[in-house]
Amino acid sequence: MELKNEILRLLAENGRLSAADIAERLQITEKSAQKAVGELEADGVIVGYRAMFDETVLPETAVKAIIEVKTKPERDSGFDRIAKRISKFSKVESVYLVSGSYDLLLEVRGESLKDVAEFVASKLAAIDGVVSTSTLFLLKKYKELGKMMQDEEYKERLNITP
């Protein structure tokens, strides 16, 4: 499992690494790298690959919001049923069970502020078991998954002379 964990660490940093790249970095054969990645995919450990990019270039991803949801847990399923129901909405990218004042944390994407607001009012708040919501609109992304989104500007300090 140690080999697979090392492969996961490499792919988390760069999901585009080829089996040859992985093999070279871990000093194993390319065939061993391919086999391990295939097993991780077959076992459901690797569930997909995703490119990170500047989202402002796509108009359909114009607005992203974090929505905190307070729910009323159900007797036999706790938060699972409501979380699964919320997960089915196409605007909802991620759903997390969290500790704190709210129970669920959602990442939602929409075409406009109004689009997200309408989703919250007409779809999310209408779900039986949703007690309250709090919406935070993301204004600018500086860093995601350990990667800076913009190049840092280097500002040289001027020398101070007496």
N, C-alpha and C positions, 0 to 999 in steps of 0.2 A: 504493500500500500504506500510505502514511502516514495517509490517511483511515481505512482499516480498523483500523489500530493505535490511532488515537484513539478509534474506536468501541469497540474491545475494552477499552480503559482505562475508558471510561465505564460499560460494562456490567459490568465486574469490580467496580466500586464499587457499582453499583445495577442489577441485572439486570431491574428492572421499568420501566426507562426506555422510553418510547414512541418511535416514530420521530420524532414531533413534538418531543419533549424533546431527542433527540439532534441533530436538525436545528437547533434553537434554540441549543444550546450550541456547536455546531461551525460555525454560520453557513452552513449549506447548506440545500438544499430538503428537504422531508420525503420526497419521492420518491427523492432521492439516498440518504438515510439508509435507507429501506426496501430499496432495491436492494442497498446495501452489506451490510446485515445478512442479507438473503436469500442473497447470494453466500457470506458467511462460514458460514452454516448449510449450504448446499449443498456447500461445499468441505470440510466436516467440521472447520472451525476452531472454530466454536461447536458443541459437542456436546450441550448441554442447559442448563437454567436451574434454579436451586435457591434456595429460600427459607432464610434463616437464622432460627432461632427458639430459644427456651428449651426445650431437649430434655427437661427434667424434667417437662413437662406431658403427655408421652405415655408411658404405662407400657411399651409395646413397645420403647422406646428407652432403657430404664432404665440399662443398663450399656454403656459404651464402653471398649474396650481397644486398646492399641497392642501389637502382637505382633511381636517381632523373630524372624526365621527364618533359621537357618544351613542352607544346602543344599549338595548335592554337584552342581556344574554338569555338564551332559551334553556330550558331545563336539561334536555338530553344532548343538545349540540353546542351549547355555549355560544361562542361567536362564529362558529364555522358556517352555519347556514346563511347568515346574513352576509358574511364576508364573501362566500361563493356567489351569492346573488349579485352583490355589487361588482364582483370581478367580471361578470358577463357583459357589462356595458363597454362598448368600444372606446369610449373616451377615457376609461380608467386603464392606466398603464400598469400600476402596481397597487397592491393592497397589503398592508402589514398590520399584525396585531401588536399593539404597543402598550407599555405601562404608562401611567400618568393620569391626567384628567380625562383624556379621551381613550377610546378602546381601539379604534382603527385609524390608520394613517393611509391616505390615498394619494397617488400621483395621478393627476388628471390633465389631459391635453385637449385644447379646444381651438377654434378659429379666432375667437375674440373673447374679451372679458364678458360680454353679454351671453355668448354661447356657453361658457362655463357656468355663469350665474343661473341661466335657464336650466342647465343640467342639474345643478344643486337643488333649485326650487321645485322643478317638476318631476324629476326622476329620483334623486337621492333622498330628499326629505320625505318623499311620499312612501318610501319603503317602510312596511310595518316593522317596528323594532328600532328604527332610527329615532333617537331622542333629540339630538342637536348636532349641528355642524359648525365648523369654523374654517373659513377659506383664506388661504394665504397665496397671493399671486407672486410668482417668481419674476423678478425684474431683470436680473442679470446673473449669468453663470460664470463664476471665476475658476472653479475647479470641479472636476467630476472623476470619480474612481481613481483618484490620485494623480490625475493629469491636469495641468494648467490649460485653460481653454484659450487664452491669449498669450502671446509672447510677452514676457516681462520687459518693461522698458528699463534700460540702464541709464540712470541719471548720475553723471559725474559731478561730484561736489567741486566747487571752485575753491582754489587755495585762498586762504585768508592770510594776508600779510599785515604785519604790524605797522 
